[in-house]
Amino acid sequence: MKQGPIHSCTCGHDHSHAHAPSAPHPPQPVPWSILRMSLASRLLAALAIAGGLWGMIALAMRAT
């Protein structure tokens, strides 16, 4: 149901959150994303993860 900006409604909840497009919400912090990292940071993170996994493999092979 499409309603205009000014309407009357008896749906039981408050419609007081209204603002003009010229007054938008304040910006919110963006969540962390690997896509926002620089290429060098992504490569370093991948190398660190790969090194950790190889370390786990080496420990597992040494224990047997």
N, C-alpha and C positions, 0 to 999 in steps of 0.2 A: 504494500500500500504506500503510494508516494504522497507525501504531505508537504505543504509549503513551509517556509520558515516560520510563519506565524499560524498556529492552529490550536484549536481547543481539543483536548483529549481527556477522557476519563479513564485512562488505563491504569492509574494507581501509582505511577512513578513520576519523579520530578524531571522536568525538561529545562532546568535552569542553566544547564551547560550549553550555552549558545554564544557564538562569537562570529564576528565578520571575518571573511577571508583575509582582510588586511591586518588582522591581529591573530596570527596562528599560535599554536602551542609553542612553548619554549623548546629548544632542541634538547633531546635526551642523549645520554652517552651511548655510543654504539657498542654492541657486544663485540667481544674479541673474535677475530676471524683470521685464519691463516692467510687468506687472500689479501689482507691489509698489511701483511709483513713484506719487507723488502725481499728481493730475490736472494741476497746474501744471507739474510736471517733465516729464510726458508731452507736454504742449503745447509746452513750450520745446524739447524734443528733436525733435518733429515740425517745428517752425519752423526749427530749425537744419539739419535734413536737407533740408527743402524749399529753404532758402536756398542750401545747397551745390549742390543739383541745378540750381537756376536759374542759379547762378554758372557751372556747367559749360556750360549751354546758351548763356549770354551769351558765354563764351570761344569756344565752337565757332562761333557765328554771326559773331563778330568776326574769326576767322581766315579765313573764306571771302571 
